[in-house]
Amino acid sequence: MKQLVALWRKWLQRRHEVIVDRKRRPVELPWGEVVQVSHTADCMGAACPRPQLITMRMLEDMQKGDVLELVSDNPTTVETIPALAMVLSSRHLATLHTDSGWRIYLRKEE
């Protein structure tokens, strides 16, 4: 598994840069719950599987309870990330549609 992760990281470094922000900020979810986003990955313009790989890498480095915001304009990403969350010991909180794409929120569970 470590070798596979290392290969993915090399592949990710060769592609265009994803903007990663680690500033904490509050976000209100549609039902009124406010969560503190601790990590944001801007994957606008990135095609599959890049957003999924970025999500895997970021969740790996996060602490239990941290919230990841993934910003994407790729429809396939919106479909696959919630299912991927279960495998990555995280919980899908919400997917919000915006004018330019989607914002997907995941909370690290373990």
Order of alpha helices (4+ residues) and beta strands (2+ residues): alpha-beta-beta-beta-alpha-beta-alpha-beta-beta
